[in-house]
Amino acid sequence: MIIYVVRHGQTDWNAELRMQGQKDIPLNDKGRAQARGNGRALKDILGDDAPSFDFVSSPLGRTRETMELLRTEMGLNPHAYRTDERLVEVSFGDWEGSTLRELQEKAPDRVAARADNKWDFIPPGDHAESYEILSWRIGSWLQSVNLPTVCVCHGGVIRTLFRLIASTDKEEAATMGVPQDRILRIVMRQNVIEWIGGTSPSLRAPF
């Protein structure tokens, strides 16, 4: 079973290093270009096999637009894909829309607590999640995959995939950078998870 995973393209909040979470922020022009580039790369990778893949996206607008641009570049109907609520980004609760610098001024103790254990930390807010909580629903999604798949999702989702598939250390998984112009290849039965294509390295997450 093979899964190709694409993170949505850049948004203005990504560029400003704002915690985005489940806020529905649209792609910017750079993000649209990244989505098209990943579509061209997938077209080369999948070739004539592309129509046999299941295409699934997080339901948020930035992932749906990425999917539609990607499929257009592949020569496929841009709207012939499905969404899955389990793929939505981790919720940062009351912190969504803030930068780390802003949060350090308002709640330095909470920011320090998050830095000490980022994987398990739950921000303030009724619906906030930790990466550990996110991993529960992503694990449920993984168990439901029964076809070769192209998935468009979010940075937090991809971090949990490294933890679930490769048993990546919690700290490394929570702090790894997730590029928006590369494709992640997963081979389930072999526990293979690796970046392919693109030019951006997987640097440490900016917040």
C-alpha positions in Angstrom: 0.0 0.0 0.0 1.5 3.3 -1.1 0.4 6.8 0.0 1.7 10.1 -1.4 1.2 12.9 1.0 1.3 16.6 0.1 1.1 19.5 2.6 -1.1 22.4 1.5 0.7 25.4 -0.1 1.8 28.4 1.8 -0.7 30.9 3.3 -0.1 34.4 4.6 -0.3 33.1 8.1 2.4 30.5 7.3 4.6 33.3 6.0 4.0 35.4 9.1 4.7 32.4 11.4 1.2 32.5 12.9 -0.3 29.4 14.5 -2.9 28.4 11.9 -4.5 25.2 13.2 -8.1 24.8 12.1 -8.6 28.5 11.1 -9.6 28.4 7.4 -6.9 30.6 5.9 -6.5 30.6 2.0 -3.4 30.0 0.0 -1.3 32.9 -1.2 0.3 33.1 -4.6 3.4 31.3 -3.5 1.2 28.5 -2.0 -0.7 28.1 -5.3 2.6 27.9 -7.2 3.8 25.2 -4.7 0.6 23.2 -5.2 0.9 23.3 -9.0 4.5 22.2 -8.7 3.6 19.2 -6.6 0.9 18.4 -9.1 3.4 18.3 -12.0 5.7 16.1 -9.9 2.9 13.7 -9.1 1.9 13.5 -12.7 5.4 12.4 -13.5 5.5 9.9 -10.6 2.1 8.3 -11.1 1.8 8.6 -14.9 -1.1 6.5 -16.3 -1.7 5.0 -12.8 -3.1 8.3 -11.4 -6.8 7.5 -12.0 -6.5 4.3 -9.9 -5.5 6.3 -6.8 -7.9 7.4 -4.1 -7.5 11.2 -3.7 -8.5 12.5 -0.3 -8.1 15.9 1.4 -8.6 17.6 4.7 -11.9 19.6 4.4 -10.2 23.0 5.1 -10.1 25.5 2.2 -6.3 25.6 1.9 -6.1 21.9 1.5 -9.0 21.7 -0.9 -7.5 24.4 -3.1 -4.2 22.6 -3.1 -5.9 19.4 -4.1 -7.8 21.1 -6.9 -4.7 22.8 -8.3 -2.7 19.6 -8.0 -5.3 17.6 -9.9 -5.6 20.2 -12.6 -1.9 20.0 -13.2 -2.2 16.2 -13.4 -4.9 16.5 -16.1 -7.6 15.2 -13.8 -11.0 16.5 -12.9 -10.1 19.0 -10.1 -13.3 18.2 -8.1 -13.2 14.4 -8.3 -11.8 13.8 -4.8 -13.2 13.3 -1.3 -12.5 14.8 2.1 -12.1 13.2 5.5 -12.6 15.2 8.7 -9.9 13.2 10.5 -7.3 14.9 8.3 -8.0 18.4 9.6 -5.0 20.2 11.3 -4.3 20.0 15.0 -6.3 22.7 16.9 -4.1 25.3 18.7 -7.2 26.5 20.5 -7.1 30.1 21.8 -3.6 30.4 20.3 -4.7 30.3 16.7 -3.8 33.5 14.9 -0.9 34.4 17.2 2.8 34.2 16.6 5.1 32.6 19.2 6.6 36.1 19.9 3.2 37.4 20.8 2.4 34.4 23.0 5.7 34.8 24.8 4.7 38.3 25.8 1.3 37.2 27.0 1.9 33.8 28.5 5.6 33.1 28.8 5.0 30.2 31.3 2.7 28.4 28.9 5.1 28.8 26.0 7.9 27.5 28.2 5.8 24.5 29.1 5.1 23.8 25.5 8.8 24.0 24.6 9.6 21.4 27.3 7.1 18.8 25.9 5.7 20.0 22.6 4.2 16.7 21.6 1.9 16.3 24.6 1.2 20.0 25.3 -2.4 21.1 25.0 -2.9 24.9 24.4 -5.6 26.8 26.2 -9.1 26.6 24.6 -12.1 24.3 24.7 -11.2 22.4 21.5 -7.4 22.5 21.7 -5.4 19.4 21.0 -1.9 18.1 21.5 0.0 16.3 18.8 -0.7 13.1 20.7 -4.4 13.6 20.5 -4.1 14.4 16.8 -2.2 11.2 16.3 -5.3 9.2 17.5 -7.5 10.4 14.6 -4.7 10.2 12.1 -4.0 6.6 13.2 -7.7 5.9 12.7 -7.4 7.3 9.2 -4.3 5.3 8.4 -6.1 2.1 9.4 -8.9 2.9 6.9 -6.7 3.3 3.9 -7.3 0.4 1.5 -6.3 1.8 -1.8 -3.2 3.5 -3.2 -3.8 7.1 -2.1 -2.9 10.7 -2.7 -3.5 12.8 0.5 -3.4 16.5 0.9 -3.2 17.6 4.5 -1.3 19.7 7.1 2.0 20.0 8.8 0.8 18.6 12.1 -0.7 15.6 10.4 2.5 14.9 8.6 4.4 15.1 11.9 2.1 12.5 13.4 2.6 10.2 10.3 6.4 10.1 11.1 5.6 9.2 14.7 3.1 6.5 13.7 4.9 4.9 10.8 8.6 5.3 11.7 8.3 5.6 15.5 10.1 8.9 15.3 11.0 10.3 18.7 8.3 12.6 20.1 10.6 15.7 20.3 11.9 15.2 16.7 8.4 14.6 15.3 6.9 17.7 17.0 9.7 20.0 15.9 10.5 18.8 12.4 9.9 21.2 9.6 7.4 20.2 6.9 8.1 21.6 3.5 5.3 22.7 1.2 7.0 22.0 -2.1 7.9 18.4 -1.6 6.0 15.1 -1.6 6.0 12.5 1.2 6.0 8.8 0.1 4.7 6.2 2.5 4.9 2.4 1.8 2.8 1.0 4.6 3.9 -2.6 4.9 7.5 -1.7 4.7 7.2 1.2 7.2 8.9 3.5 4.6 8.3 7.2 5.0 10.5 9.6 3.0 10.5 13.0 1.2 10.9 13.0 -2.5 11.1 15.9 -5.0 11.2 19.6 -4.4 14.0 21.8 -3.2 13.2 22.8 0.4 15.0 20.9 3.2 13.0 19.6 6.2 14.2 22.2 8.7 13.1 22.7 12.3 9.5 24.0 12.6 9.5 27.8 13.1 7.2 27.6 16.2 
